[in-house]
Amino acid sequence: MLGTQDLLIGLAIVFFLFGAKRLPELAGSLGKSMKEFKKAVEGAHAEEPAEPKPAGEIQAAAPAPRACVSCQAVLEPDWRHCPRCGSAVPPPPAGASS
């Protein structure tokens, strides 16, 4: 756990490394970065799909899940090796789109 003494030592080291003139600039840039990050996170949650797709289109667009031949682990469409056992995975059939 961080105590008061640890924080004071840390602040003294930062003050020594950056100097008194740079500390306000660093604090300001840190504050601006945090504001931009919060805006981006809130913007990601606020975005919603404009029109939901009908169930038939969603099912047709999703490729069938692949499984490893040796350990039967579920694989992503673009994986060439199984992350669980390391065996090579045959490419998807020619008719399947990735």
C-alpha positions as CSV (number, residue, x, y, z in Angstrom):
1,M,0.0,0.0,0.0
2,L,1.1,3.5,-0.7
3,G,1.5,5.7,2.3
4,T,2.0,9.5,2.6
5,Q,5.8,9.1,2.9
6,D,5.9,7.1,-0.3
7,L,3.9,9.7,-2.2
8,L,6.1,12.5,-0.9
9,I,9.3,10.7,-2.0
10,G,7.7,10.1,-5.4
11,L,6.8,13.8,-5.8
12,A,10.3,14.8,-4.8
13,I,11.8,12.5,-7.4
14,V,9.4,13.9,-10.1
15,F,10.2,17.4,-9.0
16,F,13.9,16.7,-9.2
17,L,13.7,15.1,-12.7
18,F,11.4,17.5,-14.4
19,G,12.0,20.8,-12.5
20,A,9.5,23.4,-11.3
21,K,8.8,24.9,-14.7
22,R,7.7,21.6,-16.4
23,L,5.4,20.3,-13.6
24,P,2.4,22.6,-14.5
25,E,2.8,21.7,-18.2
26,L,2.9,18.0,-17.4
27,A,-0.2,18.2,-15.1
28,G,-2.1,20.2,-17.8
29,S,-1.3,17.7,-20.5
30,L,-2.3,14.8,-18.2
31,G,-5.6,16.4,-17.5
32,K,-6.3,17.0,-21.2
33,S,-5.4,13.4,-22.0
34,M,-7.8,12.1,-19.3
35,K,-10.6,14.3,-20.7
36,E,-10.1,13.0,-24.2
37,F,-10.0,9.4,-23.0
38,K,-13.3,9.9,-21.0
39,K,-14.9,11.4,-24.1
40,A,-13.8,8.5,-26.2
41,V,-15.1,5.9,-23.7
42,E,-18.5,7.7,-23.4
43,G,-18.7,8.1,-27.2
44,A,-18.2,4.3,-27.7
45,H,-21.0,3.5,-25.3
46,A,-23.3,6.1,-26.8
47,E,-23.0,4.8,-30.3
48,E,-25.8,2.4,-31.3
49,P,-26.5,0.7,-34.5
50,A,-28.8,2.8,-36.7
51,E,-31.0,-0.1,-37.9
52,P,-30.9,-3.6,-36.5
53,K,-30.5,-6.3,-39.2
54,P,-33.2,-8.9,-39.6
55,A,-32.3,-12.3,-37.9
56,G,-32.0,-14.0,-41.3
57,E,-29.2,-11.6,-42.5
58,I,-27.3,-11.9,-39.2
59,Q,-27.2,-15.7,-39.4
60,A,-26.2,-15.7,-43.1
61,A,-23.4,-13.3,-42.5
62,A,-21.8,-15.2,-39.6
63,P,-19.4,-18.0,-40.8
64,A,-19.8,-21.4,-39.2
65,P,-17.4,-21.8,-36.2
66,R,-14.4,-24.0,-36.9
67,A,-13.0,-26.6,-34.5
68,C,-9.5,-28.0,-34.2
69,V,-9.1,-31.5,-35.6
70,S,-7.2,-32.9,-32.6
71,C,-8.5,-31.1,-29.5
72,Q,-11.9,-29.8,-30.8
73,A,-11.2,-26.2,-29.5
74,V,-13.3,-23.5,-31.2
75,L,-11.2,-21.5,-33.6
76,E,-11.5,-18.0,-35.2
77,P,-11.9,-18.0,-39.0
78,D,-8.5,-16.5,-39.7
79,W,-6.4,-18.8,-37.4
80,R,-4.0,-21.2,-39.0
81,H,-2.9,-23.0,-35.8
82,C,-4.7,-24.1,-32.8
83,P,-3.8,-22.0,-29.7
84,R,-4.5,-24.8,-27.4
85,C,-2.6,-27.7,-28.9
86,G,-0.5,-26.0,-31.6
87,S,-1.6,-28.2,-34.5
88,A,-2.0,-26.8,-38.0
89,V,-5.7,-26.2,-39.0
90,P,-6.8,-26.9,-42.5
91,P,-8.1,-23.8,-44.3
92,P,-11.9,-23.2,-44.4
93,P,-13.8,-24.6,-47.4
94,A,-13.7,-22.6,-50.6
95,G,-17.3,-21.7,-50.4
96,A,-16.9,-20.1,-46.9
97,S,-16.1,-16.5,-46.7
98,S,-13.9,-15.0,-44.0
